[in-house]
């Protein structure tokens, strides 16, 4: 396994600080062009889609042995799609993604390819049809190179399973690129395509973006249809499950917006009608006009020194740019209660597919909890045992919190906070997950708690949230900021993210991949 040396890692940090020639050179290489730049280059005939596709296939074959990101490869059909794109370009076709190579997360149905969600018993199950968003990117002219790795049942912030092994972070192969969309994040960072599709219910778009130095958008709930993003043997029905979303991933914010425009909109079979009309324009055009609330510590969980320091540096940059930044607000919902309600809703949804014997055993454990036990572990256990009556109470609490978010967003435009309290951590495949620990400044905390606290707010209330890279930690690992906005104001989130990227940097290629 190829390891990055300390010298290479420090060189990457220096590149971010100084804007070195190496960074510019990587940005100009065909494999690191944005999707929009790729479209321009294809239309100008600077290279063909087939030439670019062949170049990326060669790159994946050469570099992915270390990363293990693209685990289902569809190279023959990708070449055919690229040839068709070149013919369409020659006819003057101007579809928005025509000829652009990309990947999709393994959990999306792609006709003719397996969809396993990393579950060993699902090996060999082949999808008959494309997921709706996959069909939409194909219709827009994209070339699908293959599918990217995930954890078992999409239930981890690491991407490994018995079928395909572990995906590694291109910034440091000893670290995870995140999960559950970790394969997509690693592929983007390594230059294996300009775009990818991912999903999120507990940070699965946001954490990989933070860990891998790329950009992702968790859209407002219900805005991007999820038909065909379904577990093995589950029919692809036109419905939106509670909490879960699918969304775009890219190296830059303009590409997030481009892919978002392609995939957003109502399901033609009836789900989500009217959302396209309800999507609102950006609130502000200039960075200095945004009203910002910045949070760096959760009431139930500290943030590590590197993450906190990166947000403090961002605060200083914003203030020097004339942005009004607040550090607290009287209308902010109680984040501890938001997290507790979210965990009950999340676990009640998650356990629906668990075996009956396991479900009954865990219900018995929940019955032994003391009424005054408000720990996050207790809230997860209560969620497992939630009756429908209790779910209605939890949903009512969520509705009250959604009203609090609406009131807050009448006075601020975006909320900035961590995507996760730590940077990319070392691979840990010990089971069960409940026994794992992550250290924050030397103190161990429960693994599940660390990963979920900052996912809760946007997920529970169905709010849009983007993550973009802003800094590097002491070990030169990427650090992203989570940008949360008002419901159906995804364009406000994207506009602020784009301004951050323009003013303070953005993606750079990991050392050894530029």
FENSULTA-V817246 format. One record per pair of residues at least 12 apart in sequence whose ideal C-beta (glycine too) atoms are under 10 Angstrom apart, sorted by the first residue. I is the first residue (numbers start at 0). GAP is how many residues later the second one is. Records with the same first field share a line. If there is no record, write none. Layout:
BEGIN
I=GAP / GAP
END
This chain:
BEGIN
0=64 / 65 / 66 / 67 / 167 / 172 / 173
1=61 / 63 / 64 / 65 / 166 / 171 / 510
2=63 / 165 / 169 / 170 / 171 / 509
3=62 / 165 / 166 / 167 / 168 / 169 / 170 / 472 / 506 / 507 / 508 / 509
4=506 / 507
5=469 / 470
6=504
7=163 / 164 / 468 / 502 / 503 / 504
8=162 / 163 / 463 / 466 / 467 / 468 / 501 / 502 / 503
9=462 / 465 / 466 / 501
10=465 / 500 / 501 / 503
11=159 / 160 / 201 / 460 / 464 / 465 / 466 / 496 / 497 / 498 / 499 / 500 / 501 / 502
12=458 / 459 / 460 / 461 / 462 / 463 / 464 / 495 / 498
13=458 / 462 / 497
14=457 / 461 / 493 / 494 / 495 / 496 / 499
15=197 / 453 / 454 / 455 / 456 / 460 / 462 / 489 / 490 / 492
16=454 / 455 / 488
18=486 / 489
19=488 / 494
21=486 / 487 / 489 / 492
22=482 / 484 / 485 / 486 / 491
23=484 / 490
24=484 / 489
25=165 / 481 / 482 / 483 / 484 / 487 / 488
26=224 / 225 / 479 / 480 / 481 / 482 / 487
28=26 / 162 / 480 / 485
29=16 / 17 / 21 / 22 / 25 / 26 / 29 / 161 / 164
30=21 / 24 / 25 / 27 / 28 / 29 / 70 / 159 / 160 / 161 / 162 / 163 / 478 / 482 / 483
31=156 / 158 / 159 / 162 / 219 / 475 / 476 / 477 / 481 / 482
32=13 / 14 / 19 / 67 / 158 / 161 / 218 / 222
33=66 / 160 / 161 / 216 / 217 / 218 / 219 / 220 / 221 / 224 / 473
34=61 / 62 / 65 / 66 / 67 / 107 / 158 / 159 / 160 / 215 / 216 / 217 / 219 / 220 / 221 / 223 / 224 / 227
35=60 / 61 / 64 / 158 / 214 / 216 / 218 / 219 / 221 / 222
36=63 / 157 / 215 / 217 / 218
37=14 / 59 / 60 / 61 / 62 / 63 / 64 / 155 / 156 / 157 / 217
38=50 / 55 / 56 / 57 / 58 / 59 / 60 / 61 / 102 / 155 / 219
40=58
41=40 / 43 / 44 / 47 / 56 / 57 / 58 / 99
42=46 / 49 / 50 / 51 / 55 / 56
44=41 / 44 / 45
46=52
47=34 / 35 / 37 / 38 / 41 / 42 / 51
48=29 / 30 / 32 / 33 / 34 / 35 / 36 / 37 / 38 / 39 / 40 / 49 / 50 / 51 / 52 / 92 / 94
49=28 / 29 / 30 / 31 / 32 / 33 / 34 / 35 / 36 / 49 / 93
50=31 / 35
51=30 / 33 / 47 / 48 / 49 / 91 / 141 / 142
52=22 / 25 / 26 / 27 / 28 / 29 / 30 / 32 / 33 / 46 / 47 / 48 / 90 / 92 / 140
53=21 / 24 / 25 / 28 / 47
54=46 / 136
55=14 / 19 / 22 / 26 / 45 / 46 / 47 / 87 / 89 / 131 / 135 / 136 / 137 / 138
56=13 / 16 / 18 / 19 / 21 / 22 / 25 / 44 / 88 / 89 / 135
58=131 / 132 / 133 / 134 / 454
59=13 / 15 / 41 / 43 / 85 / 86 / 127 / 130 / 131 / 132 / 133
60=12 / 14
62=107 / 127 / 128 / 129 / 449 / 450
63=82 / 103 / 119 / 122 / 123 / 126 / 128
65=102 / 104 / 107 / 120 / 124 / 446
66=82 / 99 / 100 / 101 / 102 / 103 / 106 / 110 / 116 / 119 / 120 / 122 / 123 / 125 / 446
67=80 / 81 / 91 / 92 / 96 / 97 / 98 / 99 / 100 / 105 / 115 / 118
68=34 / 77 / 79 / 80 / 90 / 95 / 98 / 99 / 100 / 101 / 108 / 113 / 114 / 115 / 116 / 117 / 118 / 119 / 120 / 121 / 123 / 127 / 143
69=33 / 36 / 75 / 76 / 77 / 78 / 79 / 97 / 113 / 114 / 116 / 117 / 120 / 122 / 123 / 126
70=35 / 43 / 45 / 47 / 75 / 76 / 77 / 78 / 79 / 88 / 90 / 92 / 93 / 94 / 96 / 112 / 116
71=31 / 32 / 34 / 38 / 41 / 42 / 43 / 44 / 73 / 74 / 75 / 76 / 77 / 91 / 92 / 111
72=30 / 40 / 72 / 73 / 74
73=29 / 30 / 36 / 38 / 39 / 69 / 70 / 71 / 72 / 73
74=70 / 71
76=33 / 34 / 35 / 36 / 66 / 67 / 68 / 69
77=23 / 24 / 65 / 66 / 67 / 68 / 115
78=64 / 66
79=63
80=18 / 20 / 57 / 60 / 61 / 62 / 63 / 64
81=17 / 18 / 19 / 61 / 63
82=16 / 60
83=14 / 15 / 57 / 59
84=12 / 13 / 14 / 15 / 16 / 56 / 57 / 58
85=12 / 13
87=53
88=52
92=48
93=47
94=44 / 45 / 46 / 47 / 167
95=41 / 44 / 45 / 46 / 162 / 163 / 165 / 166
96=39 / 40 / 41 / 42 / 43 / 44 / 45 / 46 / 97 / 98 / 158 / 161 / 162 / 165
97=42 / 43 / 44 / 45
98=42 / 43 / 44
99=37 / 40 / 41 / 42 / 43 / 93 / 94 / 95 / 155 / 158 / 159
100=41 / 42 / 43 / 44 / 45 / 91 / 92 / 93 / 94
101=35 / 40 / 41 / 42 / 43 / 44 / 82 / 85 / 86 / 90 / 91 / 92 / 93 / 94 / 95 / 146 / 147 / 148 / 153 / 157
102=39 / 41 / 42 / 43 / 44 / 45 / 80 / 81 / 84 / 85 / 89 / 90 / 91 / 92 / 93 / 94 / 95 / 146
103=26 / 27 / 29 / 30 / 33 / 38 / 40 / 41 / 42 / 43 / 44 / 79 / 80 / 89 / 91 / 92 / 93 / 94 / 125 / 142 / 145
104=12 / 26 / 29 / 42 / 43 / 44 / 45 / 49 / 54 / 75 / 76 / 77 / 78 / 79 / 80 / 82 / 91 / 92 / 93 / 94 / 99 / 100 / 103 / 124 / 141 / 144
105=12 / 40 / 41 / 42 / 43 / 44 / 48 / 53 / 55 / 57 / 58 / 74 / 75 / 77 / 78
106=24 / 40 / 41 / 43 / 46 / 47 / 73 / 74 / 90 / 91 / 92 / 97 / 121 / 122 / 123 / 124 / 125 / 139
107=19 / 22 / 23 / 24 / 25 / 26 / 36 / 39 / 40 / 89 / 90 / 91 / 118 / 120 / 121 / 122 / 138
108=17 / 18 / 19 / 20 / 21 / 22 / 23 / 24 / 25 / 26 / 118 / 119 / 120 / 121 / 123 / 127
109=16 / 17 / 19 / 20 / 21 / 24 / 25 / 28 / 34 / 36 / 37 / 118
110=15 / 16 / 17 / 18 / 19 / 20 / 23 / 24 / 27 / 117
111=14 / 15 / 16 / 17 / 18
112=13 / 14 / 17 / 21 / 31 / 33 / 34
113=12 / 13 / 33 / 49 / 118
114=12 / 16 / 32 / 113 / 114 / 115 / 116 / 117 / 118 / 119 / 121
115=31 / 34 / 36 / 37 / 45 / 47 / 48 / 115 / 116
116=33 / 34 / 35 / 36 / 37 / 38 / 44 / 46 / 63 / 112 / 113 / 114 / 115 / 117
117=31 / 32 / 33 / 34 / 35 / 36 / 37 / 38 / 41 / 42 / 43 / 44 / 45 / 46 / 61 / 62 / 65 / 114
118=31 / 33 / 34 / 35 / 42 / 43 / 44 / 112 / 113 / 114
119=32 / 41 / 42 / 43
120=42 / 111 / 112
121=31 / 41 / 109 / 110 / 111
122=39 / 40 / 109
123=108
124=107 / 108
126=101 / 103 / 105 / 109
127=108
128=98 / 99 / 107
129=14 / 97 / 98 / 106
130=66 / 94 / 95 / 96 / 97 / 98 / 99 / 105 / 115 / 132
131=92 / 93 / 94 / 95 / 96 / 97 / 104 / 106 / 114 / 131 / 133 / 135 / 136 / 137 / 139
132=64 / 66 / 91 / 92 / 93 / 94 / 95 / 96 / 113 / 114 / 115 / 126 / 129 / 130 / 131
133=13 / 63 / 94 / 95 / 129
134=92 / 93 / 128 / 133
135=61 / 88 / 89 / 123 / 126 / 127 / 128 / 129
136=58 / 59 / 60 / 111 / 122 / 125 / 126
138=123
139=118 / 119 / 121 / 122 / 123
140=121
141=51 / 52 / 53 / 55 / 117 / 120
142=50
143=49 / 53
144=42 / 47 / 48 / 51
145=37 / 41 / 46 / 47
146=17 / 36 / 37 / 40 / 49 / 50
147=16 / 19 / 29 / 33 / 34 / 35 / 36 / 37 / 38 / 39 / 40 / 44 / 45 / 48 / 49 / 50 / 60 / 101
148=12 / 14 / 15 / 16 / 17 / 18 / 28 / 30 / 31 / 32 / 33 / 34 / 35 / 37 / 38
149=13 / 14 / 17 / 29 / 30 / 31 / 32 / 33 / 34 / 48 / 49 / 54
150=15 / 16 / 25 / 27 / 28 / 29 / 30 / 31 / 32 / 53 / 278 / 282
151=27 / 28
152=27 / 78 / 79 / 197 / 200 / 201
153=25 / 26 / 27 / 44 / 45 / 46 / 47 / 48 / 50 / 75 / 77 / 90
154=24 / 25 / 46 / 47 / 49 / 195 / 278
155=20 / 22 / 23 / 24 / 26 / 46 / 48 / 272 / 273 / 277 / 280 / 291 / 292 / 295
156=19 / 20 / 21 / 22 / 23 / 25 / 45 / 46 / 47 / 50 / 51 / 53 / 54 / 263 / 265 / 267 / 268 / 271 / 276 / 281 / 290 / 291 / 293 / 294 / 295 / 298
157=17 / 18 / 19 / 20 / 21 / 22 / 24 / 49 / 50 / 53 / 266 / 267 / 268 / 269 / 270 / 271 / 275 / 278
158=17 / 18 / 19 / 20 / 21 / 22 / 23 / 24 / 25 / 26 / 27 / 45 / 49
159=16 / 19 / 22 / 23 / 267 / 269
163=19
165=16 / 261 / 263
166=12 / 15 / 16 / 17 / 18 / 19 / 20 / 41 / 45 / 260
167=14 / 18 / 259
168=13 / 16 / 17 / 20 / 21 / 39 / 42 / 43 / 44 / 254 / 255 / 256 / 257 / 258 / 308 / 309 / 341
169=15 / 16 / 17 / 18 / 19 / 20 / 21 / 22 / 42 / 43 / 339 / 340 / 341 / 342 / 343
170=15 / 18 / 19 / 40 / 41 / 42 / 252 / 253 / 301 / 304 / 305 / 306 / 307 / 339 / 340 / 341 / 342
171=39 / 251 / 252 / 254 / 303 / 304 / 305 / 338 / 339
172=254 / 339
173=250 / 251 / 252 / 253
174=36 / 37 / 248 / 249 / 250 / 251 / 252 / 300 / 302
175=31 / 32 / 35 / 36 / 248 / 249 / 250 / 251 / 252
176=12 / 13 / 30 / 31 / 32 / 34 / 35 / 36 / 37 / 247 / 301
177=25 / 26 / 27 / 28 / 29 / 30 / 31 / 32 / 33 / 34 / 36 / 38 / 241 / 242 / 246 / 247 / 273
178=23 / 24 / 25 / 28 / 29 / 32 / 272
179=18 / 19 / 20 / 21 / 22 / 23 / 24 / 25 / 27 / 28
180=15 / 16 / 17 / 18 / 19 / 22 / 23 / 24 / 25 / 26 / 27 / 28 / 31 / 35 / 65 / 66 / 68
181=16 / 22 / 25 / 26 / 29 / 30 / 242
182=13 / 15 / 25
183=12 / 13 / 14 / 15 / 20 / 21 / 24 / 25 / 28 / 30 / 32 / 65 / 66
184=13 / 20 / 22 / 23 / 24 / 25 / 26 / 27 / 28 / 29 / 30 / 31 / 64 / 239 / 293
185=22 / 25 / 26 / 28 / 324
186=25 / 27 / 62
187=20 / 21 / 24 / 25 / 26 / 27 / 28 / 61 / 62 / 63 / 64 / 67 / 319
188=19 / 20 / 22 / 23 / 24 / 25 / 62 / 280 / 289 / 318 / 319 / 320 / 321 / 324
189=22 / 319 / 320 / 322 / 323
190=60 / 318 / 319 / 322 / 323
191=321
192=57 / 58
193=56 / 57 / 58 / 61 / 64 / 65
194=53 / 54 / 55 / 56 / 60 / 61 / 63 / 64 / 67
195=12 / 18 / 20 / 52 / 53 / 54 / 55 / 63
196=27 / 32 / 49 / 50 / 51 / 52 / 62 / 66
197=18 / 19 / 20 / 31 / 47 / 48 / 49 / 50 / 51
198=19 / 25 / 27 / 30 / 45 / 46 / 47 / 48
199=16 / 17 / 18 / 19 / 43 / 44 / 45 / 46 / 47 / 255 / 258 / 259 / 265
200=17 / 40 / 41 / 42 / 43 / 44 / 145 / 148 / 149 / 254 / 258
201=41 / 42 / 140 / 141 / 144 / 148 / 246 / 249 / 250 / 253 / 254 / 257
202=15 / 216 / 217 / 248 / 249 / 250 / 251 / 252 / 253 / 255 / 256 / 262 / 264 / 279
203=12 / 14 / 40 / 41 / 42 / 43 / 247 / 251 / 255
204=12 / 13 / 14 / 40 / 41 / 42 / 43 / 44 / 214 / 250 / 260 / 261 / 262
205=12 / 41 / 212 / 213 / 214 / 248 / 249 / 252 / 253 / 259 / 260 / 261 / 274 / 276 / 277 / 278
206=212 / 213 / 215 / 217 / 244 / 247 / 248 / 260 / 273 / 275
207=41 / 211 / 216 / 259 / 272
208=40 / 41 / 47 / 210 / 257 / 258 / 259 / 260 / 269 / 271 / 273
209=97 / 208 / 209 / 210 / 212 / 213 / 214 / 244 / 257 / 258 / 259 / 260 / 267 / 268 / 269 / 270 / 271 / 272
210=208 / 209 / 211 / 212 / 213 / 214 / 256 / 266 / 267 / 268 / 269
211=37 / 39 / 212 / 257 / 265 / 266 / 268 / 295 / 298
212=38 / 211 / 255 / 256 / 257 / 258 / 259 / 264 / 265 / 266 / 267 / 293 / 294 / 295 / 296 / 297
213=35 / 36 / 37 / 38 / 41 / 42 / 253 / 254 / 255 / 264 / 266 / 292 / 293
214=33 / 34 / 35 / 36 / 37 / 38 / 39 / 40 / 41 / 251 / 252 / 253 / 254 / 265 / 279 / 282 / 283 / 286 / 291 / 292
215=31 / 32 / 33 / 34 / 40 / 203 / 249 / 250 / 251 / 252 / 264 / 266
216=28 / 30 / 31 / 32 / 33 / 36 / 39 / 40 / 42 / 43 / 47 / 247 / 248 / 249 / 250 / 251 / 266 / 273 / 276 / 277 / 280
217=27 / 28 / 29 / 30 / 237 / 240 / 241 / 244 / 245 / 246 / 247 / 248 / 249 / 264 / 266 / 272 / 275
218=26 / 27 / 28 / 29 / 41 / 44 / 45 / 56 / 60 / 243 / 244 / 245 / 246 / 247 / 269 / 271 / 274 / 275
219=25 / 27 / 44 / 55 / 58 / 59 / 238 / 241 / 242 / 243 / 244 / 245 / 265 / 266 / 267 / 268 / 269 / 270 / 273
220=19 / 20 / 21 / 22 / 23 / 24 / 51 / 54 / 237 / 238 / 239 / 240 / 241 / 242 / 243 / 266 / 267
221=17 / 18 / 23 / 44 / 45 / 49 / 50 / 53 / 240 / 265 / 266
222=17 / 22 / 23 / 24 / 37 / 40 / 41 / 42 / 43 / 49 / 52 / 53 / 55 / 56 / 239 / 241 / 264 / 265 / 267
223=16 / 21 / 22 / 23 / 24 / 35 / 36 / 38 / 39 / 40 / 41 / 43 / 48 / 51 / 266
224=13 / 14 / 15 / 21 / 38 / 39 / 40 / 41 / 42 / 43 / 44 / 46 / 47 / 50
225=12 / 13 / 14 / 15 / 18 / 19 / 20 / 21 / 41 / 45 / 46
226=12 / 13 / 19 / 40 / 41 / 42 / 44 / 45
227=18
228=12 / 15 / 16 / 17
230=122
233=119
235=33
236=30 / 32 / 34
237=28 / 29 / 30 / 31 / 32 / 33 / 34
238=28 / 30 / 31 / 32 / 33
239=27 / 31 / 32 / 222
240=108 / 111
241=103 / 104 / 106 / 107 / 149 / 153 / 156 / 217 / 218 / 220
242=99 / 102 / 103 / 106 / 107 / 155 / 212 / 216 / 217 / 219
243=102 / 105 / 215
244=213 / 214 / 217 / 219 / 220
245=17
246=12 / 13 / 16 / 17 / 217 / 218 / 219 / 243
247=12 / 13 / 14 / 15 / 16 / 218 / 246
248=218
249=257
250=218 / 255 / 256 / 257 / 258
251=216 / 217 / 245 / 246 / 249 / 250 / 254 / 255
252=213 / 215 / 230 / 240 / 241 / 242 / 243 / 244 / 245 / 246 / 247 / 248 / 249 / 253 / 254
253=240 / 243 / 244 / 247 / 248 / 252
254=252
255=210 / 212 / 234 / 237 / 238 / 241 / 242 / 245
256=209 / 233 / 234 / 237 / 238 / 240 / 241
259=19 / 204 / 206 / 230 / 231 / 234
260=18 / 230
263=12 / 15 / 226
264=12 / 14
274=213
277=209 / 210
278=185 / 209 / 210 / 211 / 212
279=205 / 206 / 207 / 208 / 209 / 210 / 211 / 212
280=208 / 210 / 211 / 214
281=131 / 203 / 207 / 208 / 209 / 210 / 211 / 212 / 213 / 214 / 216 / 217
282=126 / 130 / 131 / 202 / 203 / 206 / 208 / 209 / 210 / 212 / 213
283=129 / 130 / 208 / 211 / 212 / 215
284=210 / 214
285=35 / 36 / 37 / 209 / 213
286=30 / 31 / 34 / 35 / 36 / 208 / 209 / 211 / 212 / 213 / 215 / 216 / 217
287=30 / 33 / 34 / 35 / 36 / 211
288=33 / 34 / 35 / 124 / 210
289=28 / 31 / 32 / 33 / 34 / 35 / 122 / 123 / 124 / 202 / 205 / 206 / 209 / 210
290=32 / 33 / 34 / 35 / 38 / 118 / 120 / 121 / 122 / 123
291=22 / 23 / 26 / 27 / 31 / 32 / 33 / 34 / 35 / 120 / 121 / 122 / 123 / 124 / 191 / 204
292=31 / 32 / 33 / 34 / 35 / 36 / 38 / 39 / 115 / 116 / 118 / 119 / 120 / 121 / 122 / 123 / 124 / 191
293=17 / 18 / 20 / 21 / 24 / 29 / 31 / 32 / 33 / 34 / 118 / 120 / 121 / 122 / 123 / 187
294=16 / 31 / 32 / 33 / 34 / 37 / 40 / 120 / 121 / 122 / 123 / 159 / 162 / 187 / 189
295=12 / 13 / 14 / 15 / 16 / 18 / 19 / 31 / 120 / 121 / 122 / 125 / 185
296=14 / 38 / 120 / 121 / 124
297=37 / 38 / 40 / 41 / 119 / 120 / 123 / 151 / 152 / 155 / 156 / 158 / 159
298=35 / 36 / 37 / 38 / 39 / 40 / 154
299=35 / 36 / 39 / 40 / 74 / 75 / 76 / 145 / 149 / 152 / 153 / 156
300=34 / 35 / 38 / 75 / 117 / 119 / 120 / 139 / 144 / 145 / 148 / 149 / 150 / 151 / 152 / 153
301=119 / 138 / 139 / 141 / 143 / 148
302=114 / 115 / 117 / 118 / 119 / 137 / 138 / 150 / 151
303=114 / 116 / 117 / 118 / 119 / 134 / 135 / 136 / 137 / 138 / 139 / 146 / 169 / 170 / 175
304=135 / 136 / 137 / 168 / 169
305=115 / 116 / 117 / 135 / 165 / 166 / 167 / 168 / 169 / 171 / 173
306=110 / 111 / 112 / 113 / 114 / 115 / 116 / 133 / 147 / 164 / 166 / 172 / 173 / 174
307=110 / 113 / 133 / 171
308=162 / 164 / 165 / 170
309=108 / 113 / 159 / 160 / 161 / 162 / 163 / 168 / 169 / 170 / 171
310=105 / 106 / 107 / 159 / 160 / 168 / 170
311=159
312=157 / 158 / 166 / 191
313=102 / 156 / 157 / 165 / 167 / 186 / 190
314=12 / 101
316=153 / 154 / 183 / 186 / 187 / 188
317=98 / 181 / 182 / 185 / 186
319=183
320=178 / 179 / 182 / 183
322=173 / 176 / 180
323=88 / 89
324=87 / 91
325=85 / 86 / 89
328=78 / 79 / 82 / 83 / 86
329=77 / 78 / 81
330=73 / 74 / 75 / 76 / 77 / 78 / 79 / 80 / 81
331=72 / 73 / 75 / 76 / 80 / 83 / 125
332=67 / 68 / 69 / 70 / 71 / 72 / 74 / 75 / 124 / 127 / 128
333=67 / 70
334=66 / 82 / 118 / 119 / 121 / 122
335=38 / 40 / 117 / 120
336=37 / 60 / 63 / 64 / 67 / 119
337=59 / 60 / 63 / 66 / 67 / 115 / 118 / 119 / 120 / 121 / 122 / 123
338=37 / 40 / 110 / 113 / 114 / 115 / 116 / 117 / 118 / 121
339=34 / 35 / 36 / 38 / 39 / 40 / 42 / 43 / 54 / 57 / 116 / 120
340=38 / 42 / 52 / 53 / 54 / 55 / 56 / 57 / 59 / 60 / 115 / 119 / 120
341=34 / 37 / 41 / 52 / 55 / 56 / 59 / 110 / 111 / 113 / 114 / 115 / 116 / 117 / 118 / 119
342=33 / 34 / 35 / 36 / 37 / 38 / 39 / 40 / 51 / 105 / 106 / 109 / 110 / 113 / 117
343=35 / 36 / 37 / 38 / 39 / 40 / 41 / 42 / 46 / 47 / 49 / 50 / 51 / 53 / 54 / 116
344=38 / 41 / 46 / 49 / 50 / 52 / 53 / 111 / 114 / 115
345=33 / 34 / 37 / 106 / 109 / 110 / 113 / 114
346=15 / 19 / 32 / 33 / 34 / 35 / 36 / 37 / 38 / 39
347=34 / 35 / 36 / 37 / 38 / 39 / 40 / 42 / 43 / 46 / 47
348=34 / 37 / 42
349=30 / 33 / 34
350=12 / 29 / 32 / 33 / 34 / 35
353=30
357=26
358=25 / 26
359=25
360=23
361=18 / 19 / 22 / 23
362=18 / 21 / 22 / 23
363=21
364=16 / 19 / 20
365=12 / 14 / 15 / 16 / 17 / 18 / 19 / 20
366=14 / 15 / 18
367=13
368=12 / 13 / 16
374=71 / 74
375=69 / 70 / 72 / 73 / 74 / 76 / 77 / 80
376=57 / 69 / 71 / 72
378=70 / 73
379=54 / 66 / 68 / 69 / 72
381=12
393=66
396=63
397=62 / 63 / 64
398=62
400=56 / 59 / 60
401=58 / 59 / 60 / 61 / 85
402=58
403=57
404=52 / 53 / 55 / 56 / 57 / 58 / 79 / 80 / 81 / 82
405=55 / 80 / 81
407=76 / 78
408=54 / 75 / 76 / 77 / 78 / 80 / 83
409=76
411=73 / 74
412=70 / 72 / 73 / 76 / 79 / 80 / 82 / 83
413=50 / 51 / 52 / 68 / 69 / 70 / 71 / 72 / 75 / 78 / 79 / 81 / 82 / 83 / 86
414=42 / 43 / 48 / 50 / 67 / 68 / 69 / 70 / 71 / 78
415=54 / 65 / 66 / 67 / 68 / 80 / 84
416=36 / 37 / 40 / 41 / 48 / 64 / 65 / 66 / 67
417=35 / 36 / 49 / 61 / 62 / 63 / 64
418=35 / 36 / 46 / 47 / 48 / 49 / 60 / 61 / 62 / 63 / 64
419=18 / 30 / 31 / 32 / 33 / 34 / 35 / 47 / 59 / 60 / 62
420=17 / 19 / 20 / 24 / 28 / 29 / 30 / 32 / 33
421=16 / 17 / 18 / 19 / 23 / 28 / 29 / 51 / 55 / 57
422=48 / 49 / 50 / 51 / 52 / 53 / 54 / 55 / 56 / 57
423=49 / 51 / 53 / 54 / 55
424=13 / 14 / 22 / 25 / 52
425=12
427=19
429=17
431=15 / 16
432=13 / 14 / 15 / 18
433=12 / 13 / 14
434=12
435=12 / 14 / 15
436=12 / 13
437=12 / 13
453=28 / 30
454=27
456=25 / 27
457=24 / 25 / 26 / 27 / 29 / 35
460=23 / 25 / 26
461=25 / 26
462=21 / 22 / 23 / 24 / 25 / 26 / 27 / 30
463=19 / 20 / 21 / 22 / 23 / 24 / 25 / 26 / 27 / 28 / 29 / 30
464=17 / 18 / 19 / 20 / 25 / 28
465=14 / 15 / 16 / 17 / 18 / 19 / 24 / 27 / 28 / 30 / 31 / 32 / 34
466=13 / 14 / 15 / 16 / 30
467=12 / 13 / 14 / 15 / 26 / 28 / 29 / 30 / 32 / 33 / 36 / 37 / 38 / 39
468=12 / 31 / 32 / 35 / 36 / 37 / 38 / 39
469=30 / 31 / 34 / 35 / 36
470=33 / 34
471=36
475=34 / 35
476=33
477=29 / 30 / 32
480=16 / 19 / 23
482=12 / 13 / 14 / 17
484=12
END
